[in-house]
Amino acid sequence: MVDFALSKQEQKIFDTAMEFSKKYIVPYARELEEADEFPWKLAQLAFDAGLMNSHVPTKYSGPGHSMVDETLIGEAFGYGDGGVATTFMANNLALTPLLITATPEQMEKYIKPFATGKEPQFAAFCLTEREAGSDAAAVKTLATKDGDEWVINGRKCFSTNGHIAKFLTVFTTVDPTKGYKGMALHLVDKELPGIEVTMLEDKLGQRASFQAEIEFKDVRIPDDCLFGEVGKGFKYAMQTLDRTRAGIAALGVGIAQRAVHEAAIFANHRRQFGKPIGAYQGISFMLADMESRAMHARWATRYSAWLVDQGQRNTKESSCAKFFATDAAMQNTLDCIQIMGGYGYAKEYPAEQMMRGAKLTQIYEGTNQIQRLVAGQAILKETQVTELDTGFRLSYSGKDYPDPWGPREGKVPDFWSKSKSKK
């Protein structure tokens, strides 16, 4: 029997995260955006509430949350503000490739101290470069082995929290001639000589999160800061994004749901022609469509996270969830503004800030066009038509199904031939 209910533990996590969001983020979202400074006090509260570093196992002083748990926290944070959510969830992105590849010794030396303590610490995921965005395999940041050290030279951009991070999760190339087969993964102490934050992006939305450009000049790190194997960095990056896309999708769900609530509150109170505007069919239909998008995005997101928790691959599902949920966030915020009219466009209300925040979710951690490409290729790979002696058979997920056209001579039937039309 299919059960869509959250467990008691999951419900507790969601309630805690949503209570935190409504108490500390929603009332201060505008102030946090306009402050133009890192929200350290809020970060401390989130850390104390156990809402950060979700993936770190309890064995190494982390919360030990599942991927479904992360989507519950992500939805609650997204409901509050996209920028704050991005700031707090960026640690999950930075830590995931390390957790995938770390030896027990590396976990004890690097990950456990990071998650332990009375104050929150941050890590930054450093994959993107100016000429290597969607084409992640085109990274040029070079790691050269020198005795028992690695020397790193290059530049990374759009690294969330890179300016205040304790350490950087850096994807490098050890041999540019090998393309994606020449990539590696390194952990870099942010305080080492040769590291410089050259700029912070000045963005349209999500202004409570900060994306840094970081330059590496002859930065020396010990050999044990290599995580995993040389040549498998691209694989680790893709495995990471498969897992973390569900978190970004959840953030989109939170924004989409908040847009429904804000629009519905306004539609119940705004009166025109003697009655609330929500009583008019045009508005109620829009609200129904908005709720439908949020609802379907939520279940697609949780399913893609559930697959990870079951040890199953979720490339297609996480890509679909990411583009669907963040597209839903964008459309719902636009509809919220439309329902609120001129008020929605004014800073007096949160709709315009929500819309600006939603836009970025369609771009980072793989644009939604890339997500559709990834999902489409996964569908084509698992669905193949092969020619057999008796004609064609459809193979889906490794299972053969009867030929829908039956035995025949020749190859793919011409549905538009005259012989077919006569029949």
N, C-alpha and C positions, 0 to 999 in steps of 0.2 A: 504494500500500500504506500502510495506517495504521501509524504508528510511535509507540508510547507511551513510548519510552525518552527519558530526558533526554540532551541533548548533553553532551559532556565538560565544557564550560564551565558548563552548568547544574548538572551533578552536583557540580562543584567548589564552586559557590556554596552549594548545599544542604548539602554536607558541612561547609563552613566555618561556616555559620550554625548547624547542629545541634551541631557540636562546641563552638561558643561557648555555645550554650544549655545544654548538659549540663555544661559546665565552670563557667560563671559565673552562670547563672540558676537552674537546678534546685536546686543545693545551698543557695542563699541566698534562695529565693523567700519563705520565711516571714520571714526577717530583713528583707528588703527591704520587705515589706508592713507590718511592725510598726515600722519605723524612722520612718515618717511624715515623710520628707524626700526631696527629689529625688535620684535615684541618679546623681550626677554622675560618680563614678568608673567606674561601669558604662557610662555613656554614652560616656565617653572610650574605653573598650575597644572598644565597638561601632563608634565612629567610626573608630578606628585600623584595625579589621578591614574597613572598607569596607562596612559593613552598614547605613549610614544614607543618607538623601537619594537613594534609589534612582533616581528619575526624572531627576535633573539630568544633562544630556548631558556627555560627556567634554570637549566644546569649552568648557564653562563650569566645569571643574574638578570635575565630579561623576562618579559611577561609571558612568553611562550604561546602567543596567540596564533590561531589558525588563519588561513587566508580569508575564510568567511568572516571571522572576527574583524579582520582588517577592513573589509567592505562595510561592516556595520559602523566602525569608527569613522571611516572615510565619508560615508553618507552623512553622518551627523556633523562632521567638520564642514563638509561642502554646504550643508544647509545654513551654516553660520556665515561663512565667507570663503570664496575660492582661494584667495591669497593666503589667508591663515592656514587653510587646509593644506595647501601646497607646501608651505613652510614646515609644518609638523610632519607631513607624510614623506617628505624628501629623504628622511633618514631610512625609511623602509627601502627606497630605491637604492640608496648608496650601500646599504648593508647586505642586500640580497645576493649580489654576486660573490661577496666575501663568505657568506654563510653557505653558498653552494659549493665553494671550492676549498674552504679553510681546513687545515689539519687540526687535530685536537690541540697541538702545541700553539698554533696561530690563534685559535679560539681563546685559549687561556691568556696568551700574551697581549693580544690586541682587542678582541671583541669584548671579553669579560670586563676589563677595566673601563671600556667605553660605556657600557651599560650600568656600571656600578657607580654609586656616589649620590650625593644629595642635590646636585645641580645637573640640569640637562646639558648634554653635549651633542654636537651636530657633525655629520659627515656629508660630503658632497659627491655626487655622481658625475664623473668627468668623462664623458664619451664624445659629445658633440664638438666639432670644430667648424670654423668658418666655411671650409670646403668639404666637410664631412657631416652632413645632417642626416637626411633620410638614407644616404649611402654611408652607413656606419663603417663599412669595411675600408673606407678611403682615408682613415685617420693617418696623420703624418707625425704625431707626437712620437719621438723615437726613444726607445730604451736600449742602451748599449751595455753589455756585460763588461765589467772591468774588475778582474779578480773576484773578490767575494762581495762586490757591490754592483748595483745598476746605476747608470747615469741617464737621467731623463732630460730631454730637450723638446720643447714644443709649446703649443698654446691651445687651451680649451675655452669654450664659451658656453653661455647659458647654463652654468653650473649653479643650481639652486643652493643657497646658503654657503657658497664657496668662500665668501669673504669672512665668515665667522667660524668656519668648520675647523674641527680638531684634526681630522684627517681627510684625505681625498682618495676616492676610488677611481683610479686612472686607467683607462684603456689605452694601450700603446701598441706600436709596431716594433718588432725586433728585426724585421726584414721587409721593407716596403715592396720589394720585387715579388713577394709571395701573396700580396693582397690580403684577403681575410685569413689565410692560413699562416700569416706572419704576425698575428696579433697576440698580445699578452695582457695580463691583468696585474696591476700593482697597487699596493696600498702606500700612500705617501703622507708622511707627517707634514701638516700645513706649515709648521714653524721652521722647517729646514731652510738653510740658506739657498738662494736662487729662485725662490717662489715669490711671485709678485701678482697681486690683484690689480689688473690694469684698468678695469672699469666695472661699473654696475649698470645694467640696462635700465633705461628710463621708459617704462611701459605704459600702454593704454589702460590696462586693468591689472587685477591681482597685485596691487601696489604694496600690499602687506607682505609680499614675498620678494626675495631679492635674488637676481641671477647675475653671476659674476663671470668676467673673463679673466683667466688665470694663465700666466706665463711661467714656463719652467726653463731655467737656464743652468745647465750642468748640475742638476739636483741629484745628489747621491743618496741612495737608500740601500739598506742591507739586503742580502740575498733572500732572507726569509720574508721580505715584503713582496716577493712574487707569489701570487695566489694561483693555484692550479698549475697547468702546464703551458709552456711556451707553445704558441701556435693555436691555442684553443680560446683565445680571448674573445673572438667574435662569437663563438658558440656560447660562452658564458654570458655575453651581452644579450643574445637572443633569448636564452633561457630566463634571464632576469626579467626582460620585458614581457615575456609570456606570463610570468607570475604577477608582475606589478601593474599590468594594464587593468586588472580588476579593481585595483585601488583607485586609479584615475576614473574608471567608469563609475565607481561608487561616489566619487566626488561630484561627477556629473549628475548622478541620481539625486544627490542632496540639493544641488542648485535647482534642478528641475522641479523637485517637490516644493521647495521654498517658493518658487515662482507661482505654483498653483495656490499655495496658501495666501500669499500676498495679493494675488489677483482676486481670489474669492472674498477675502476680507473687504477689499475695496468695492467689489461688485455688490456686496450685501449692504454697504453703507452709502454708496453714491446713488442719489436719487435723481432721475430725470423723467419728465412727463408724469410725475405723480407716483412713481414706484422705483424700487431699486433696479439698477441696470442689469443685475443678475437675473431678474424676472424675464428679460427679453431673450428670445430664442437664440439670437446671434451671439450673445455673450455666454449663455449656458452651454451651447455647442462648443465654443472655444475652450471653456473650462473642462468639458468632458474629454476633448482631445488632449489637453495638457495633462490631465490625470492619467489618461491611457498611456501616454509616452513615458511618464515617470514610473508607472506600475510595470510596464513591460521591460523598461530599462533595468529596474531593480532585480527582476527575476533572471534576466540574462546575465547580469553582473554576478549575482550570488551563485548561479550555476557554474559560471566560468571559474569562480574561486573554489567552489566545492570540488571541481575536477582536480585542482592542484592538491587539495587536502586528501583526495583519494589516491594520489600518486599517479594520476593520469595526465597525459599531455592535453593542453588546452589552447594551442596556438590559434585555431580557427575561432573557438568560442570567445576567447579573451579579446581578439581583434574585433569581432562582431559586437561584443558588449561595449567595448571602448568607443567605437564610432557611433553606435546607436544611442548610448547614454549621453555622450557629450553633444551629439546633434540634438537630442531631446532637450538638454539644458539650454542650448542656444535658442532653439525655437520657442521653448516655454518662456524664457525671459523676454524675447521679442513680443510674444503674445501678451505677457503680463504688462509690458509697457503700453501696448495697444489698448488693452482693456482700461488702463488707468488714464489714457489720453495724455494731455499735457502734464498731468501730475507725474506720470510714469517717466517722463523725460526730464523731470526736475530732480535736483539733488535732495530735495526735501524728503523724498521717498527712496527706498533701497533698490528699486527695479533697475535703474540705469547702471548702478554699480554691479549688480548681479549679472547684467548682460555683458558688461565689459570683462568680468571675471570668467563667464562661460566661454567667451570666444577663445581664450587661451587653451582651454581643455580640448578643443578641436585640433590643436597644433602640437602641444608637447607630448613626449613619450611616443612619438610617431604620429604624423598627421593622419587625419581620418581618410585621406586618399591612400596613404600607405597601408592603413589598416584594411581597407577594402581590397587592396592588392594582395596582402598577406592572406586574408580570408579566401579570396577568390582562387589563389594558387593552391591553398589547402583543399578546397572543394574539388578542384580539377585533379589533384593528386589522388584523392581517395575515391574518385568516381571516374572509372575508365571504361571505354567500350573496346572490346577486343574481338577480333575475327576468329571464329571457330569453324569447324567443318560444316556445321549445320547453319551457319550464318553468324549473327552477332549476339552476344550476351552482355548484359549490363552487370558490371562488377562494382559494388558499393561497399566501402569499408572491408574489402577482402571477401565479401560474400557474393556468389553468383546468383543472378535472378533470370527467369526465363526470358528468351528473346521476345520482346513485345511485338515484333513483326512476323515471327514464325520462320520456318525454314524457307529458303529461297535461293536463287542463283544470283551471282553478282555481289556488289558491295552495298553501301548505304543506299536505302531505297529513295527514289526520286518522288517525293510526295506531290510534285507538280507535273508529273508526266501525263501525257494524254491517256495512256493505258489506265492509269490510276483514276483519272477523272471519269472515264467511261464506266468504271465499276461503281 
